[in-house]
Amino acid sequence: AAQLELVLTRFSLIVSGILFYLFTILWLLPTYNLGAWFGVLTALAVVCELATALISDNGGHRSRLHGIVAWTMAVLMMFIAIALIFVPGVSIVAKFFESILLSYLVLDWFLFLFIKSSRKLFLIFQSTYILCFYLSILAVTYIR
């Protein structure tokens, strides 16, 4: 069961990362005229997402590397979410939803960094963090 969970997690991270990058390059960048900086930020986040999926967190140097790319991915995702709030073409309603979801991302950081007992549920927090990030992208996309 644990092996199946690992395979499904890796698969979902890889597929969502690739689809998000394609979506960003083909639709998000041109629709909102975001520029190359946003494409680079997205590419870095996706590379970190793919590395997080492919590098096992099973002790030793691989765990350290996994942690570095996972945290880098989380920071980059937060910057992407923040940047989208300030895009002129995004509707005020989408910005509102984006702000609520961004608040959860900040809460997630706070819980993990300052409330030690929350670390027992780290995988749940990681999953909901990524879910909220992608929901914020959907809000920007579909609430117009």
C-alpha positions as CSV (number, residue, x, y, z in Angstrom):
1,A,0.0,0.0,0.0
2,A,2.8,2.4,0.8
3,Q,4.5,1.7,-2.5
4,L,1.3,2.3,-4.4
5,E,0.9,5.6,-2.6
6,L,4.4,6.6,-3.5
7,V,3.9,5.7,-7.2
8,L,0.6,7.6,-7.3
9,T,2.1,10.7,-5.6
10,R,5.1,10.7,-8.0
11,F,2.8,10.2,-11.0
12,S,0.4,13.0,-10.0
13,L,3.3,15.4,-9.4
14,I,4.9,14.6,-12.7
15,V,1.7,14.9,-14.7
16,S,0.5,18.1,-12.9
17,G,3.9,19.7,-13.3
18,I,4.1,19.0,-17.1
19,L,0.5,20.0,-17.7
20,F,0.9,23.2,-15.7
21,Y,4.0,24.2,-17.6
22,L,2.3,23.6,-21.0
23,F,-0.7,25.5,-19.8
24,T,1.4,28.4,-18.6
25,I,3.4,28.7,-21.8
26,L,0.5,28.1,-24.2
27,W,-2.3,30.0,-22.4
28,L,-1.5,31.9,-19.2
29,L,1.6,33.8,-20.5
30,P,0.0,35.1,-23.7
31,T,-3.5,35.7,-22.2
32,Y,-2.2,37.9,-19.4
33,N,0.9,39.2,-21.2
34,L,3.1,38.0,-18.3
35,G,6.4,38.1,-20.0
36,A,9.5,35.9,-19.9
37,W,10.1,36.4,-16.1
38,F,6.9,34.5,-15.3
39,G,7.8,31.7,-17.7
40,V,11.2,31.3,-16.1
41,L,9.6,31.4,-12.6
42,T,7.1,28.7,-13.7
43,A,9.9,26.6,-15.3
44,L,11.9,26.6,-12.1
45,A,8.9,25.7,-10.1
46,V,8.1,22.8,-12.4
47,V,11.7,21.5,-12.4
48,C,11.6,21.5,-8.6
49,E,8.2,19.7,-8.7
50,L,9.6,17.1,-11.0
51,A,12.7,16.7,-8.9
52,T,10.6,16.4,-5.8
53,A,8.7,13.6,-7.4
54,L,11.7,11.8,-8.7
55,I,14.1,12.1,-5.7
56,S,13.1,9.8,-2.9
57,D,12.9,11.0,0.7
58,N,14.4,7.8,2.2
59,G,17.3,9.1,4.2
60,G,20.8,10.3,3.5
61,H,21.8,12.8,0.9
62,R,18.7,12.1,-1.2
63,S,16.4,13.2,1.6
64,R,18.4,16.4,2.0
65,L,18.2,17.1,-1.8
66,H,14.5,16.1,-1.8
67,G,13.9,18.6,1.0
68,I,15.8,21.4,-0.7
69,V,13.9,21.0,-4.0
70,A,10.5,20.6,-2.3
71,W,11.0,23.8,-0.2
72,T,12.2,25.6,-3.3
73,M,9.1,24.5,-5.2
74,A,6.9,25.7,-2.3
75,V,8.6,29.1,-2.3
76,L,8.3,29.5,-6.1
77,M,4.7,28.5,-6.0
78,M,4.0,31.1,-3.5
79,F,5.7,33.8,-5.6
80,I,3.7,32.7,-8.6
81,A,0.4,33.0,-6.6
82,I,1.4,36.4,-5.3
83,A,2.4,37.6,-8.8
84,L,-1.0,36.6,-10.2
85,I,-2.8,38.8,-7.7
86,F,-1.1,41.8,-9.2
87,V,-1.8,41.0,-12.9
88,P,-4.0,43.8,-14.3
89,G,-6.2,41.5,-16.4
90,V,-7.2,39.1,-13.6
91,S,-10.8,39.8,-12.3
92,I,-11.3,41.1,-8.8
93,V,-13.3,38.0,-7.9
94,A,-10.4,35.8,-9.0
95,K,-8.0,38.0,-7.0
96,F,-10.3,37.5,-4.0
97,F,-10.2,33.7,-4.3
98,E,-6.5,33.9,-5.0
99,S,-6.0,35.8,-1.8
100,I,-7.9,33.3,0.2
101,L,-5.9,30.4,-1.2
102,L,-2.7,32.4,-0.7
103,S,-3.7,32.8,2.9
104,Y,-3.7,29.1,3.3
105,L,-0.3,28.8,1.7
106,V,1.0,31.3,4.4
107,L,-0.9,29.4,7.1
108,D,0.8,26.2,6.0
109,W,4.2,27.8,6.3
110,F,3.4,29.1,9.7
111,L,2.1,25.8,11.0
112,F,5.1,23.9,9.8
113,L,7.7,26.4,10.9
114,F,6.3,27.4,14.3
115,I,4.0,24.6,15.5
116,K,6.1,21.5,15.9
117,S,3.1,19.1,16.4
118,S,1.8,20.0,12.9
119,R,4.8,18.2,11.4
120,K,3.1,14.8,12.1
121,L,0.7,15.7,9.3
122,F,3.3,17.1,6.9
123,L,2.2,15.0,3.9
124,I,-1.3,16.3,4.3
125,F,-0.1,19.9,4.5
126,Q,2.2,19.4,1.4
127,S,-0.7,17.9,-0.6
128,T,-3.2,20.7,0.4
129,Y,-0.5,23.3,-0.3
130,I,-0.1,22.1,-3.9
131,L,-3.9,21.7,-4.3
132,C,-4.4,25.3,-3.2
133,F,-1.8,26.5,-5.5
134,Y,-3.4,24.8,-8.5
135,L,-6.9,26.0,-7.4
136,S,-5.5,29.5,-7.4
137,I,-4.4,29.0,-11.0
138,L,-7.8,27.7,-11.9
139,A,-9.4,30.7,-10.3
140,V,-7.3,33.0,-12.4
141,T,-8.2,31.0,-15.5
142,Y,-11.9,30.5,-15.1
143,I,-13.2,33.4,-13.1
144,R,-13.1,36.2,-15.6
